[in-house]
Structures are given as C-alpha cells and as structure tokens.
Amino acid sequence: MSESDESDLVYEIDANGQSMLVRSLESTQRAYLRFTNKTSRPIDIWWRDFRGVKRHYVRLEEGRYFDVNSFITHPWEFTDVATKERYVINNNPIYRPPTNIGGMMFRANWNITIGVRSLRHTVLLALALHLKDSNAVNALGLPRVLAEELQRLTIRFHTPQPPPSRD
C-alpha cells in the first residue's frame, strides 16, 4: 500500500460537536465488503490506517468490483484516478461499514458513485474529456479563470496516471 503524507489527514465532527481524526479504531468486528465501481471512470480505493494516514489499496476500473475483508470501524475513501475527485457511497465521501453487518458471514455490496456536482464542475469535466489538447482551450474564448481550470483538467485527463506504489 502506498502512504500519503500527514498533511492529508481528515477530521470530522462527531455527535458531540468534537473534531475527530478519521482513522481506523479497532479490528474486532469483521465486515466482508464488495466495492463496485458504478462510475464511468477508473478510481483509486483508499483505507485510513490507525494513525489516520490514507493508504492506497487498489485501482478499480469502471464497472469492476473489489472484495475486501475489513472491520466496521475502518474508513474507506474513493477518488478519480485522473482528477482526484472524491466519490461516494450513499452520498458519503468517507465510507464506514454499518454496525449491523459486523460479524455477518456473507459479503455486502456497496456501490461507489459520483457525488453531487455543481453545474460548472460538470461542464468543465465534460469539456476536458472531449478536448485532446489543452491548447485547444484557448480557442473557446472562456474567461481566464475558467480557461485555466479547464486546461488543468484536460492535462489530467490525458496524462497517464500510474497507480500509487505499494509498500
């Protein structure tokens, strides 16, 4: 598994209003999971370890699934390979198995999907997919801020992304 740096730590607000580090807590109740990529893009699957460090698990092509034996307190995340956009399960960018599946002896399927996007972001992604050359953005006559963002997306989409290295 490859490891991200500590600047990539994520915090959530708990039920008591306290800021809590997103991390794996314990390994007692098993959860047999199947993550299915329901997007039209390749994604990277990440696990948060006991220190909250994001670790790469696997790259998953569109329409494919990945089976993993995990635990109910272990958080998982999903990102687009090229754009690094966060994808979701049940509209949550950080997935934790529900407690009611802990200890079940069968595999539960969880669909990875695209979260709610702004119209601006959706249009820029669609344009970036269709433009093969980032220099073609200049011919569109877009405002500078939009043109720069579209150029960055176009480069990301059309530059091969090697999977993160594994430890």
KACOR-V780772 format. One record per residue. PSI is psi in whole degrees, -180 to 180 (999 if undefined). Layout:
psi:PSI
psi:PSI
This chain:
psi:139
psi:154
psi:138
psi:169
psi:170
psi:-14
psi:-9
psi:12
psi:147
psi:141
psi:147
psi:160
psi:125
psi:-178
psi:-23
psi:5
psi:11
psi:143
psi:123
psi:136
psi:132
psi:116
psi:165
psi:140
psi:-49
psi:168
psi:64
psi:-50
psi:115
psi:151
psi:119
psi:111
psi:150
psi:118
psi:123
psi:126
psi:103
psi:9
psi:175
psi:18
psi:153
psi:144
psi:158
psi:138
psi:131
psi:146
psi:139
psi:122
psi:-170
psi:-15
psi:-3
psi:5
psi:134
psi:122
psi:131
psi:134
psi:-53
psi:155
psi:133
psi:119
psi:163
psi:138
psi:-4
psi:167
psi:163
psi:126
psi:135
psi:141
psi:116
psi:-159
psi:155
psi:-20
psi:9
psi:121
psi:144
psi:148
psi:160
psi:129
psi:150
psi:135
psi:-46
psi:-50
psi:-16
psi:12
psi:139
psi:131
psi:173
psi:161
psi:125
psi:42
psi:19
psi:124
psi:-19
psi:119
psi:132
psi:135
psi:138
psi:149
psi:-27
psi:-12
psi:-4
psi:126
psi:-8
psi:146
psi:18
psi:162
psi:130
psi:134
psi:138
psi:123
psi:127
psi:126
psi:177
psi:135
psi:-180
psi:131
psi:156
psi:158
psi:-41
psi:-50
psi:-41
psi:-45
psi:-44
psi:-41
psi:-43
psi:-43
psi:-44
psi:-35
psi:-35
psi:-24
psi:125
psi:-21
psi:127
psi:-23
psi:-21
psi:-18
psi:-36
psi:-31
psi:-10
psi:-17
psi:31
psi:155
psi:150
psi:-44
psi:-45
psi:-42
psi:-43
psi:-42
psi:-42
psi:-39
psi:-44
psi:-45
psi:-42
psi:-43
psi:-45
psi:-43
psi:-32
psi:14
psi:123
psi:138
psi:106
psi:148
psi:150
psi:147
psi:154
psi:144
psi:999
